[in-house]
Amino acid sequence: MVLPTPLKHVETADHLSKIISENENVMVCCGRMGPMCVPVYGVMEELQDEYTHVAFYDMMFDSPEARAIRNLPECASFMGLPFTVYFKNGKVAAATSSIQSRSQITSILDKEFGKA
């Protein structure tokens, strides 16, 4: 099961591990097609062409496979969707929850992965 977004999709925990190991910079938005999540997917879609050094993915929050994101220590206190996790060289560099604006997202991307 995948989200109906134009982003690339993480389908399993193993797939997530493969993506993280094969890409230096990864942003994964784990959510639903809800009002707090959809704007984040839209920003990610816009940024794909600008931040070509970052791999952008979504993941279905309600999939059992999403435990790979939901159970991260960095996400332990999160209450709102989506859970957005930024991976640098295989490790969590940053994590946010709930809606994020384009400027909030680009601020994290620039800080953790370098400017576009």
C-alpha positions, 0 to 999 in steps of 0.5 A: 500500500502506497500513498497517492502522491507523485513522490517515490514511495517507501514500501517496506522497512527493508526498502527504507534501509536500502534507500538510506544505505544507498543515498547520502541525504534522504528525507522521508515523510511518513503520514496519511493523506490528511490536512497536515500531511498533504502540504508537506508532500507538496513542498517535497515535490517542489523541492525535488528538482531544486535539491537534487542531492536529496532523495525524497520519499513518502511512507504510509504511516498506517502500514506495519512497515512504518514502524521503522519510522514510528519507533525511532527514538527521535520520533518517540515524543511526536504527537501529530502527523506526519513524521518527517525524518531526515537521514544523513549518511545512514543516521537520523540528522533531524526529525519533525512532526506535524505540518511544516512550511517550505521555509521550515523544510528548506531550513533543515535541508540546508542545515543538514544537507547543504544548500541546493 
